[in-house]
Structures are given as C-alpha cells and as structure tokens.
Amino acid sequence: MIIEGTSDNFESEVLKSDKPVLVDFNATWCPPCQAMHPIVEEIANDYKVVTVDIDDQDTLAEEYEVSSIPCFVVFKDGAEVDRRVGMQPKKRLIKMLEE
C-alpha cells in the first residue's frame, strides 16, 4: 500500500518508521513520474512506500532539496541513506531499500 506523504504525517510515517521507507517525490504533470507509478505500486506490496506530490507538498520538497523528479529517497532510522533521480529499474529501488 502506498501512503500519501504530507507535512502532517511525514515525521510519523517516514522519520519515525521502524522499517526502511522509500519516498517517491513526484508530480501529476510529470510523465516519467507517471511511468514509474506501476513499479512503485509493485514495490509497495512488499516494502513501505510514501509518495509525496511536490506541488501539494512544496514545503517537504524544499526541505529535502528535491529539484528534479521523480526523486526516490530511502530513509532508515529517520535518516536519508540513498537517493536516485529519474526513472529507475525496480531492482535498483529494491536494492536501495535492502542495503
């Protein structure tokens, strides 16, 4: 299940999560973001995934210095441990979560 990330729940869903979290910073107008969505949905079947629409949550996008999308950030124990920008293969995103 994909969780919609907002300023209100980011701390509880991502920073205080006891599991690694893949955060997908994206926008509805971004074709690569839309192309990645089915892959992100598949990953969400086995891992914790939070999606953040940068237009609706511009404060979060600024706070985490997201300047290009799609931007995939993995958080573990409240800290960013990996980041990839642009379309990514499913295997790479899973590897980011498992390292």
Secondary structure, DSSP 8 states (H G I E B T S, - for coil): -EEE--TTTHIIIIIT-SS-EEEEEE-TT-HHHHHHHHHHHHHTTTSEEEEEETTTTHHHHHHTT--SSSEEEEEETTEEEEEEES---HHHHHHHHH-
